[in-house]
Amino acid sequence: IEHEMIRPSVEFLRTYPIANTNMDASIWQGLIRIGKALDEPDYVHEAVERLENFVENHFLFDGFWKEVTVSYHNQIVNGLMGTLNLLKGYTDPPGYISPRTNRRFHDLDMMKSFPILERAMTIANRLVYPDGRYLPIQDTWAFDTSSQPISGSALLPAAGIAKLERGKGKYRTQMYLTFVPKYGHNHLDPLNLVLFAEGQELLPDLGYTHTNYRSWTLSTLS
C-alpha cells in the first residue's frame, strides 16, 4: 500500500503545476498527513514550502485574497488555518535537515510567520450588509452570510473597496465604491457603486450568478 499506492500518488501529484487556488489547502494537508503517517519529513517540508509561497505572493497588502471575492477568500483563510493547526507542534525526526531548504522543524508554530493572516481573518466580516449577507463582489456566493459582522466604514485600498456606513441596526445605510484589481474570477467592472438602505439593496452588484444576467455582470458596459 505504501510503496505501490501512497508514494506513487504523491509523485503523481508532483507532476502537476502549482495552481495557487482556493483548493490548494487540500494538497498541503494531504502532504502533511501522509508525511506524518509514513514518517517522511520531506512531504511536510514540501507542504510548508508551498504554503509559504502561497501566502507571501498571492495576498494583497491589505490582507484580501488576490481575486477579491469574499467566498473564496473565506475558503482560503479557513484552509490556511486548518493547515497551520495541522502543522502546529510538528518536529522532524532526529537529525533530519531538509535537502529542499536546509531547514529543520522543531515544535512548529507557523502562525507567527504570517502576520497578514490576522488582517485576512477580519476582512470578510467588514463587507456585510445589515441583513447579514456578504457584499456580492465578483464571485461571492449569494447564500453566504456572516455570523460576526463588523459595522462601520472601511477602506481596503489594495482590494479597491471603500465602504461608508451610517445609522444602527438592520436599517443602517451602506454605500460601497468598488474599483477592484483583476487577478481571477473577474467581473469586467473597474468601477461600481452599491447602495443598501431601508433594509434592502437599492443599487446592487448582481455578483456571481448562473442566470441570464451572467453576461451582463461580466460586461464593461454594465
C-alpha positions in Angstrom: 0.0 0.0 0.0 2.7 2.5 0.9 5.1 1.8 -2.0 2.7 0.9 -4.7 -0.2 3.3 -4.0 0.5 6.1 -1.5 4.0 7.2 -2.5 3.3 6.9 -6.3 0.2 9.1 -5.6 2.4 11.8 -4.2 4.8 11.5 -7.1 1.8 11.8 -9.5 0.7 15.0 -7.6 4.1 16.5 -8.1 3.7 16.3 -11.9 1.0 19.0 -11.8 2.0 22.7 -11.8 1.3 24.6 -8.6 -2.0 26.4 -9.3 -2.3 28.7 -6.2 -6.1 28.4 -6.0 -8.7 28.2 -3.2 -8.4 24.4 -3.4 -4.6 24.2 -2.6 -5.1 23.6 1.2 -6.4 20.1 0.5 -3.0 19.3 -1.2 -1.0 20.8 1.7 -3.0 19.0 4.3 -2.7 15.7 2.3 1.1 16.0 2.1 1.3 16.8 5.9 -0.9 13.8 6.9 0.9 11.4 4.6 4.3 12.7 5.8 3.3 12.2 9.4 1.8 8.7 8.8 4.9 7.5 6.8 7.5 9.4 8.9 8.5 11.1 5.7 9.5 14.7 6.6 10.2 15.7 3.0 6.4 15.7 2.4 5.9 18.0 5.3 8.6 20.4 4.2 7.2 20.5 0.7 3.8 21.4 2.1 5.4 24.2 4.1 7.3 25.5 1.1 4.1 25.6 -1.0 2.2 27.2 1.9 4.8 29.9 2.3 4.9 30.7 -1.4 1.1 31.0 -1.4 0.8 33.4 1.5 3.8 35.6 0.6 2.9 36.0 -3.1 -0.9 35.8 -3.5 -2.4 38.1 -0.9 -2.9 41.9 -1.4 -1.2 44.1 1.1 -4.5 44.9 3.0 -5.0 41.2 3.6 -7.5 40.3 0.9 -7.0 37.3 -1.3 -5.9 38.5 -4.7 -9.2 37.5 -6.5 -11.2 39.9 -4.3 -14.2 37.6 -3.8 -15.5 37.1 -0.3 -16.4 33.4 -0.6 -13.1 32.3 -2.0 -11.3 34.5 0.5 -13.1 32.7 3.3 -12.3 29.3 1.8 -8.7 30.1 1.6 -8.4 31.6 5.1 -10.2 28.6 6.6 -7.9 26.2 4.6 -4.8 28.1 5.8 -5.9 28.0 9.4 -6.6 24.3 9.2 -3.2 23.7 7.7 -1.4 25.7 10.3 -3.3 23.8 13.0 -2.2 20.5 11.4 1.4 21.7 11.4 1.4 23.0 15.0 3.8 21.2 17.2 5.4 19.2 14.4 9.0 18.1 14.9 11.3 16.4 12.3 12.8 13.0 13.0 16.1 13.2 15.0 19.0 14.6 12.9 16.8 15.4 9.8 17.6 18.6 7.8 15.6 19.2 4.7 17.6 18.9 1.4 14.9 21.1 -0.1 15.5 24.2 2.2 18.3 23.2 4.6 15.8 23.7 7.4 14.8 21.7 10.4 11.4 21.9 12.1 11.0 21.7 15.9 7.8 22.2 17.7 6.5 24.1 14.7 4.2 27.2 15.1 3.8 29.0 11.8 1.0 31.4 12.8 3.7 33.9 13.9 5.3 33.7 10.4 2.2 35.2 8.7 1.0 38.4 10.4 -1.1 39.2 7.3 -3.5 36.4 8.3 -4.7 38.5 11.2 -6.0 41.1 8.8 -7.2 38.4 6.4 -9.4 36.8 9.1 -11.4 40.0 9.7 -11.9 41.3 6.1 -15.0 39.3 5.1 -16.8 40.5 8.2 -16.3 44.1 7.3 -18.1 43.6 4.0 -21.5 42.6 5.3 -24.9 44.1 4.5 -27.2 44.9 7.5 -29.2 41.8 6.7 -26.1 39.6 7.3 -25.4 38.8 3.7 -21.9 39.5 2.2 -21.3 42.3 -0.3 -21.8 40.4 -3.6 -18.5 41.4 -5.1 -17.2 39.4 -8.1 -17.7 35.7 -7.4 -19.1 35.9 -3.9 -21.9 33.4 -3.4 -25.4 34.8 -2.8 -26.2 32.4 0.0 -23.1 33.2 2.1 -23.7 35.1 5.4 -21.6 36.3 8.2 -22.2 35.4 11.9 -19.8 38.1 13.2 -20.3 41.2 11.1 -18.1 44.3 11.9 -20.0 47.5 11.5 -18.6 50.9 10.5 -17.0 52.5 7.5 -13.9 50.8 6.0 -11.2 51.3 3.3 -9.4 48.4 1.6 -7.0 50.2 -0.7 -5.3 47.2 -2.3 -8.6 45.3 -2.9 -10.2 48.5 -4.2 -13.2 48.7 -1.9 -14.5 51.8 0.1 -17.4 51.5 2.4 -19.4 54.3 4.1 -21.9 53.4 6.8 -24.3 55.4 9.0 -27.1 54.5 11.4 -27.7 51.5 13.6 -29.3 48.1 13.3 -30.7 46.4 10.3 -31.9 49.8 8.8 -28.5 51.4 8.7 -27.3 52.7 5.4 -24.2 51.5 3.5 -22.6 52.8 0.3 -19.8 50.9 -1.4 -17.4 52.0 -4.1 -15.5 49.2 -5.7 -12.5 49.5 -8.1 -11.0 46.1 -7.6 -8.0 44.6 -9.4 -8.4 41.7 -11.7 -6.4 38.6 -10.8 -9.0 35.9 -11.5 -12.8 35.3 -11.1 -13.1 38.6 -13.0 -16.1 40.9 -13.5 -15.1 43.4 -16.0 -16.4 46.3 -13.9 -13.5 48.6 -13.0 -15.8 51.0 -11.2 -19.1 50.2 -9.4 -21.5 51.6 -6.8 -23.6 49.6 -4.4 -26.3 51.1 -2.1 -28.1 49.3 0.8 -30.7 51.3 2.7 -34.1 50.9 4.2 -33.5 47.2 4.8 -32.8 46.3 1.2 -30.4 46.5 -1.7 -31.3 49.6 -3.7 -28.4 49.7 -6.1 -26.9 46.2 -6.5 -23.9 44.4 -7.9 -25.6 41.2 -9.1 -22.4 39.3 -8.2 -22.0 35.6 -9.0 -25.0 34.4 -11.0 -25.7 31.5 -13.4 -28.9 33.1 -14.7 -29.3 35.1 -17.9 -27.8 38.1 -16.1 -24.3 36.4 -16.1 -23.2 38.1 -19.3 -24.4 41.5 -18.0 -22.4 41.2 -14.8 -19.3 40.3 -16.7 -19.5 43.2 -19.1 -17.8 46.6 -19.1 -21.0 48.2 -20.2 -22.8 47.3 -17.0 
